[in-house]
């Protein structure tokens, strides 16, 4: 009975609920009949419930809403059983989320991998007396095995999590190379230096090995369940195609989809050969990556040398573009650059006390205009940024509150964890406040616009270097993002241009936003 | 207030400059760092679209009294090799008190400093060139992975030879190969890229150099290094000349059509013509293996003596035309390393290819 997991499915949510109650009571009654007392405590016996299809929103409210008991009640012959309804469950060392989301499991695995790395960091992984090849082998055996435990069944649903996993594995490889995570080394170079396949290939290898184990397990595998997992099957098909491509010129197996029987026979009856084939495909992908890296790196090295020695000429074909070059993130006043928009926002908040104006409309998790409950500050902020009518109503009411902790704060993370996507935004009862005259935030940086406009208007003579230097001084005196001043400068120039064309010598400055 | 059209254009240019992150020093570094590694296709396209911009005026570079010449992939020392002729001709043409140091950069000579697959070795020699200590180089990177013979043998099912590893679409190697072949292509690429890197460095430093490889095939489907964008870019340097000839006319056993990329050697074409030993091409071919099981192409790796002499004559003429200056000194560590790599022992065996 240990580690028993029972998958249930039904055509409707109600039917599923009934089936669940019936299955729970039947199993627990059977156990009671055999003088066994199942542990229904927290973390021991639990239910993951994923409502889908019609009336899901209502069902979610019923199961997870404020009035929900947080458990499934099943009436058996001997007792009334109450089994906890949870969002995630740790089964056989792997954390399963009711939505299939793998973020937390991946985060857990990465933490375990780093922990294992730290254990023998100096002795093995960063020991320069050991060759990189040897260290990579040990790393594969001890770290990757822990990191990718259960990864053969993973189906990562979103790009963000895929990128997160990729970056985390590359970070581990960088630790193996003894270089800082901040070092600007391309992923290709990291993979070339550690002689490891790309993170996506590591997952492929896990799945391909698992496929052979599944086939060898015969009828004990849940083939019906596996056949319904279309997303995972697509991944496996893609893996087989990848393997076929890698081995196309080194074995006579042919295309896996044209000679499926042959491939299946090897998986099922020649496990040792299948393992060797997987290893060969892995080696081939490492060599292919190294080859491309070596070629590109040599080109880049030569280009840099030519540029340094001023031999690198202009391109034959000019790429004309009317748009401004993409501005990185940073702060013009402090003269710093940031890697991400979030980093810039954090700096602007901590150093200059700037916040997103919408946050002055948030003092809880409920929208004051439409009275919907959003459960987290971050979701409410997104709602107010998107919903013009709610935002304009709140501004029209002259709402100005002490901002609640924003997206990424500990408080918001706690709220997010307790919500965990279980409930849709809930409409609160009660009267909707009366509508007021809508107003919105002033989006532009008026101070910069006026200063630059004045500089252009008052400019006389032909000392354009001085004009540029003055404009630079103005920009550098303001706590403004590099991405924001370009439209302001452009707007100021266009306003001046239009005034000149119309022969206006006085009057207000017109504003034209740069598109 | 009354700005004319010219002034407005200048103001617009000012604004464009202000909006360029590269004009803000603190943003410049990050905007560069954020660039991800381009793909091979992208970087090759960039080389194809970019021209070489030589400096307008050139000042003659100082040359040291010790004339260092790199013979990359030199192979064994033998009678009638390049070093022999260079040392002979240098004494005749340059009796000005300078000395010649022909460095044999080859794995058979030195396991570390002759192994140009090692990054440290590559950096060592390139640094020597960029410091102005090395005057010139001759490189004949292995052609085994590019060989046209691979296409010939593949058509005969019996007695099949090695198959093609590259094609015109995948000049740096086919995407699917056996592990051994993939290693072979990687080795070939590394050695070729080092040769190209070396020639670029020599071109920047106004040195001289030659790269030798089989002539470009007429069939557009077949691969050739002369179709690589990076080499086409190198060909734009002033002083670069392509010379097509047949080694058969200089004494090789087979016709062996060859192309040389000559850098700053205007007399090389004439020297090669002067050194022809026959006016008719040999009729033999070098396809398949000998009775001893050795590839027939193996002996052809060694240049015929007449070709060596022609090359040596062109190189020594360059030394003669570029006299040494008194102020230039070579780093003693580099000079000692070079002296240690002058090969004096004649070898009996031709070194093996990657393919054996």
HADDOCK unambig.tbl for C-alpha pairs under 7 A between the chains (distance, minus, plus):
assign (segid A and resid 184 and name CA) (segid B and resid 33 and name CA) 6.97 0.50 0.50
assign (segid A and resid 186 and name CA) (segid B and resid 36 and name CA) 6.94 0.50 0.50
assign (segid A and resid 186 and name CA) (segid B and resid 37 and name CA) 6.36 0.50 0.50
assign (segid A and resid 245 and name CA) (segid B and resid 176 and name CA) 6.55 0.50 0.50
assign (segid A and resid 246 and name CA) (segid B and resid 176 and name CA) 5.60 0.50 0.50
assign (segid A and resid 247 and name CA) (segid B and resid 176 and name CA) 6.76 0.50 0.50
assign (segid A and resid 248 and name CA) (segid B and resid 176 and name CA) 6.10 0.50 0.50
assign (segid A and resid 249 and name CA) (segid B and resid 176 and name CA) 5.72 0.50 0.50
assign (segid A and resid 249 and name CA) (segid B and resid 177 and name CA) 5.04 0.50 0.50
assign (segid A and resid 249 and name CA) (segid B and resid 178 and name CA) 5.84 0.50 0.50
assign (segid A and resid 250 and name CA) (segid B and resid 177 and name CA) 6.15 0.50 0.50
assign (segid A and resid 250 and name CA) (segid B and resid 178 and name CA) 4.42 0.50 0.50
assign (segid A and resid 284 and name CA) (segid B and resid 179 and name CA) 6.10 0.50 0.50
assign (segid A and resid 287 and name CA) (segid B and resid 182 and name CA) 6.69 0.50 0.50
assign (segid A and resid 291 and name CA) (segid B and resid 186 and name CA) 5.88 0.50 0.50
assign (segid A and resid 292 and name CA) (segid B and resid 40 and name CA) 6.69 0.50 0.50
assign (segid A and resid 296 and name CA) (segid B and resid 39 and name CA) 6.99 0.50 0.50
assign (segid A and resid 296 and name CA) (segid B and resid 40 and name CA) 5.45 0.50 0.50
assign (segid A and resid 296 and name CA) (segid B and resid 43 and name CA) 6.94 0.50 0.50
assign (segid A and resid 298 and name CA) (segid B and resid 193 and name CA) 6.73 0.50 0.50
assign (segid A and resid 299 and name CA) (segid B and resid 43 and name CA) 6.95 0.50 0.50
assign (segid A and resid 302 and name CA) (segid B and resid 197 and name CA) 6.59 0.50 0.50
assign (segid A and resid 311 and name CA) (segid B and resid 52 and name CA) 5.73 0.50 0.50
assign (segid A and resid 311 and name CA) (segid B and resid 53 and name CA) 4.70 0.50 0.50
assign (segid A and resid 311 and name CA) (segid B and resid 54 and name CA) 5.44 0.50 0.50
assign (segid A and resid 312 and name CA) (segid B and resid 51 and name CA) 6.88 0.50 0.50
assign (segid A and resid 312 and name CA) (segid B and resid 52 and name CA) 5.51 0.50 0.50
assign (segid A and resid 312 and name CA) (segid B and resid 53 and name CA) 5.68 0.50 0.50
assign (segid A and resid 313 and name CA) (segid B and resid 50 and name CA) 5.95 0.50 0.50
assign (segid A and resid 313 and name CA) (segid B and resid 51 and name CA) 4.88 0.50 0.50
assign (segid A and resid 313 and name CA) (segid B and resid 52 and name CA) 4.95 0.50 0.50
assign (segid A and resid 313 and name CA) (segid B and resid 53 and name CA) 4.48 0.50 0.50
assign (segid A and resid 314 and name CA) (segid B and resid 50 and name CA) 5.74 0.50 0.50
assign (segid A and resid 314 and name CA) (segid B and resid 51 and name CA) 6.17 0.50 0.50
assign (segid A and resid 315 and name CA) (segid B and resid 49 and name CA) 5.04 0.50 0.50
assign (segid A and resid 315 and name CA) (segid B and resid 50 and name CA) 4.04 0.50 0.50
assign (segid A and resid 315 and name CA) (segid B and resid 51 and name CA) 6.27 0.50 0.50
assign (segid A and resid 316 and name CA) (segid B and resid 49 and name CA) 5.08 0.50 0.50
assign (segid A and resid 316 and name CA) (segid B and resid 50 and name CA) 5.72 0.50 0.50
assign (segid A and resid 316 and name CA) (segid B and resid 51 and name CA) 6.82 0.50 0.50
assign (segid A and resid 317 and name CA) (segid B and resid 49 and name CA) 6.56 0.50 0.50
assign (segid A and resid 324 and name CA) (segid B and resid 19 and name CA) 6.69 0.50 0.50
assign (segid A and resid 325 and name CA) (segid B and resid 20 and name CA) 6.04 0.50 0.50
assign (segid A and resid 327 and name CA) (segid B and resid 21 and name CA) 5.88 0.50 0.50
assign (segid A and resid 328 and name CA) (segid B and resid 27 and name CA) 6.73 0.50 0.50
assign (segid A and resid 328 and name CA) (segid B and resid 31 and name CA) 6.10 0.50 0.50
assign (segid A and resid 335 and name CA) (segid B and resid 26 and name CA) 6.19 0.50 0.50
assign (segid A and resid 336 and name CA) (segid B and resid 26 and name CA) 6.08 0.50 0.50
assign (segid A and resid 337 and name CA) (segid B and resid 26 and name CA) 6.30 0.50 0.50
assign (segid A and resid 337 and name CA) (segid B and resid 27 and name CA) 5.64 0.50 0.50
assign (segid A and resid 337 and name CA) (segid B and resid 30 and name CA) 6.73 0.50 0.50
assign (segid A and resid 457 and name CA) (segid B and resid 1 and name CA) 5.53 0.50 0.50
assign (segid A and resid 458 and name CA) (segid B and resid 1 and name CA) 6.53 0.50 0.50
assign (segid A and resid 468 and name CA) (segid B and resid 14 and name CA) 5.81 0.50 0.50
assign (segid A and resid 486 and name CA) (segid B and resid 19 and name CA) 5.42 0.50 0.50
assign (segid A and resid 489 and name CA) (segid B and resid 15 and name CA) 6.63 0.50 0.50
